Amino acid sequence: MRIDKFLKVSRILKRRTVGKEACEEGKIAVNGKEVKPSYRVKEGDEVELRYASGAVKFRILKIKETVKKDEASSLYEVIS
């Protein structure tokens, strides 16, 4: 699954276009490397999302095409 779609499905970001823009601005890194919106994530990847006020780092646990709002947080675990 593409990184921009995963961020939307997991509800880390509200819209896929926001994920795409974040990638293009160099705010998203997977396993320590900045990625494009088309980067394919895998289970076990560590993603870092940088905001103006800080950053959040999480590990991908599962990849699903669709999930309910209550189950979205089961797709990842926050590292820091």
Backbone as JSON, one array per atom type, in Angstrom:
{
  "sequence": "MRIDKFLKVSRILKRRTVGKEACEEGKIAVNGKEVKPSYRVKEGDEVELRYASGAVKFRILKIKETVKKDEASSLYEVIS",
  "N": [[0.83, -1.17, 0.0], [0.46, 2.27, -0.71], [2.25, 4.94, 0.89], [0.91, 7.4, 1.28], [-1.76, 6.63, 1.13], [-1.91, 4.78, 3.25], [-1.54, 6.47, 5.47], [-3.93, 7.86, 5.43], [-5.93, 5.81, 5.62], [-5.29, 4.74, 8.11], [-5.95, 6.83, 9.63], [-4.13, 8.67, 10.58], [-3.47, 10.95, 9.21], [-5.84, 13.27, 7.91], [-6.69, 13.45, 5.2], [-5.86, 11.97, 2.01], [-4.55, 13.61, 0.19], [-3.27, 15.4, 1.86], [-1.31, 13.77, 2.97], [0.13, 13.23, 0.65], [1.13, 15.79, 0.02], [2.71, 16.24, 2.3], [4.71, 14.29, 1.96], [5.9, 15.24, -0.4], [6.98, 17.58, 0.55], [8.99, 16.67, 2.11], [8.5, 15.77, 4.7], [7.98, 13.26, 5.64], [9.42, 10.24, 6.58], [10.55, 6.94, 6.0], [11.85, 4.26, 7.64], [14.11, 5.83, 8.15], [14.62, 7.2, 5.75], [13.7, 9.77, 3.52], [10.63, 9.77, 1.72], [8.69, 9.34, -1.32], [5.22, 10.02, -2.23], [4.29, 7.69, -3.45], [5.62, 5.58, -2.33], [5.85, 2.21, -1.28], [4.63, 0.83, 1.58], [5.43, -1.58, 4.17], [4.58, -4.18, 6.52], [6.02, -3.67, 9.68], [7.64, -1.55, 8.96], [9.15, 1.53, 9.98], [7.88, 4.65, 10.49], [8.36, 8.12, 10.28], [6.85, 11.12, 10.99], [7.06, 14.45, 10.48], [6.14, 17.42, 12.05], [5.49, 20.99, 12.3], [5.59, 21.59, 14.97], [6.86, 19.45, 16.12], [7.49, 15.88, 16.11], [6.23, 12.63, 15.17], [6.68, 9.21, 15.64], [6.13, 6.0, 14.37], [5.38, 2.45, 14.17], [4.43, 0.25, 11.62], [1.94, -2.1, 11.95], [-0.11, -3.65, 10.76], [-1.52, -3.95, 7.49], [-4.28, -2.83, 5.86], [-6.9, -2.45, 3.47], [-9.3, -1.1, 4.04], [-10.66, 0.13, 7.09], [-12.61, 0.28, 10.11], [-13.4, 3.18, 12.05], [-12.89, 2.76, 14.79], [-11.04, 0.68, 14.72], [-8.8, 1.67, 13.5], [-6.5, 2.51, 14.91], [-5.27, 0.13, 15.48], [-3.63, -0.54, 13.42], [-1.1, 0.47, 13.67], [1.67, 1.21, 15.91], [2.65, 3.63, 18.22], [5.89, 4.86, 18.55], [7.5, 6.98, 19.46]],
  "CA": [[0.0, 0.0, 0.0], [1.19, 3.53, -0.78], [2.36, 5.63, 2.18], [-0.13, 8.42, 1.42], [-3.03, 5.95, 1.4], [-1.86, 4.21, 4.59], [-1.75, 7.54, 6.44], [-5.36, 8.18, 5.43], [-6.69, 4.66, 6.12], [-5.01, 4.6, 9.54], [-6.45, 8.08, 10.21], [-3.05, 9.51, 11.12], [-3.77, 12.2, 8.53], [-7.26, 13.29, 7.57], [-6.94, 13.22, 3.78], [-4.74, 11.43, 1.25], [-3.81, 14.71, -0.42], [-2.4, 15.96, 2.9], [-0.18, 12.85, 3.0], [0.92, 13.45, -0.57], [1.84, 17.06, 0.18], [3.73, 16.05, 3.34], [5.81, 13.55, 1.33], [6.56, 16.11, -1.36], [7.7, 18.6, 1.31], [10.06, 16.0, 2.85], [8.13, 15.65, 6.12], [7.74, 11.86, 5.98], [10.55, 9.34, 6.36], [10.3, 5.53, 6.32], [13.12, 3.6, 7.98], [15.2, 6.81, 8.1], [14.8, 7.83, 4.44], [12.54, 10.51, 3.01], [9.97, 8.99, 0.67], [7.68, 9.94, -2.18], [3.88, 9.52, -1.89], [4.05, 6.37, -4.04], [6.42, 4.55, -1.63], [5.04, 1.09, -0.79], [4.97, 0.45, 2.95], [5.28, -2.99, 4.54], [4.47, -4.38, 7.96], [7.31, -3.55, 10.34], [8.3, -0.29, 8.62], [9.07, 2.61, 10.96], [7.56, 5.89, 9.79], [8.47, 9.34, 11.06], [6.08, 12.22, 10.42], [7.52, 15.67, 11.13], [5.26, 18.58, 12.06], [6.18, 22.22, 12.69], [5.74, 21.6, 16.43], [7.52, 18.24, 16.6], [7.42, 14.73, 15.22], [5.69, 11.4, 15.72], [7.29, 8.04, 15.02], [5.31, 4.82, 14.62], [5.69, 1.22, 13.44], [3.25, -0.32, 10.96], [1.68, -3.46, 12.41], [-0.96, -4.33, 9.78], [-1.94, -3.16, 6.33], [-5.62, -3.2, 5.39], [-7.43, -1.46, 2.53], [-10.3, -0.3, 4.75], [-10.9, -0.22, 8.49], [-13.55, 1.14, 10.81], [-12.73, 4.22, 12.85], [-12.45, 2.17, 16.06], [-9.95, -0.26, 14.47], [-7.71, 2.34, 12.8], [-5.29, 2.58, 15.72], [-4.65, -1.2, 15.55], [-2.75, -0.69, 12.27], [0.23, 0.98, 13.98], [1.98, 1.51, 17.31], [3.47, 4.82, 18.35], [7.19, 4.59, 19.17], [7.82, 8.19, 20.24]],
  "C": [[0.89, 1.25, 0.0], [1.18, 4.22, 0.58], [1.25, 6.66, 2.35], [-1.49, 7.79, 1.72], [-3.03, 5.35, 2.81], [-2.13, 5.28, 5.65], [-3.22, 7.93, 6.53], [-6.17, 7.04, 6.04], [-6.51, 4.51, 7.63], [-5.47, 5.82, 10.34], [-5.38, 8.86, 10.97], [-3.17, 10.9, 10.51], [-5.2, 12.12, 8.0], [-7.54, 12.95, 6.11], [-5.67, 12.72, 3.09], [-3.91, 12.54, 0.62], [-2.87, 15.38, 0.59], [-1.14, 15.09, 3.04], [0.74, 13.03, 1.81], [1.75, 14.72, -0.45], [2.96, 16.95, 1.21], [4.95, 15.31, 2.78], [6.61, 14.46, 0.4], [7.38, 17.2, -0.66], [8.81, 17.99, 2.18], [9.78, 15.82, 4.33], [7.9, 14.21, 6.56], [8.96, 11.02, 5.61], [10.15, 7.93, 6.78], [11.66, 4.87, 6.49], [14.31, 4.55, 7.78], [15.41, 7.51, 6.78], [13.53, 8.56, 4.03], [11.96, 9.77, 1.82], [9.01, 9.85, -0.14], [6.32, 9.38, -1.8], [3.6, 8.11, -2.4], [4.83, 5.25, -3.36], [5.5, 3.48, -1.06], [5.52, 0.69, 0.61], [4.71, -1.03, 3.18], [5.1, -3.06, 6.05], [5.87, -4.34, 8.56], [8.07, -2.28, 10.0], [8.12, 0.72, 9.74], [8.94, 3.93, 10.21], [7.71, 7.06, 10.76], [7.76, 10.46, 10.31], [6.45, 13.48, 11.19], [6.5, 16.79, 10.94], [6.09, 19.81, 12.4], [6.48, 22.21, 14.19], [6.44, 20.36, 16.98], [7.41, 17.11, 15.6], [6.77, 13.56, 15.95], [6.3, 10.25, 14.93], [6.43, 6.83, 15.38], [5.74, 3.67, 13.74], [4.39, 0.67, 12.87], [3.1, -1.78, 11.39], [0.89, -4.28, 11.38], [-1.26, -3.38, 8.64], [-3.28, -3.71, 5.86], [-6.12, -2.08, 4.48], [-8.45, -0.54, 3.2], [-10.42, -0.8, 6.18], [-11.94, 0.73, 9.06], [-12.76, 2.09, 11.69], [-12.16, 3.64, 14.14], [-11.22, 1.28, 15.89], [-8.72, 0.4, 13.86], [-6.41, 2.34, 13.6], [-4.6, 1.22, 15.86], [-3.68, -1.44, 14.39], [-1.31, -0.27, 12.58], [0.42, 1.1, 15.49], [2.94, 2.69, 17.35], [4.76, 4.46, 19.1], [7.61, 5.78, 20.03], [7.13, 9.4, 19.66]]
}
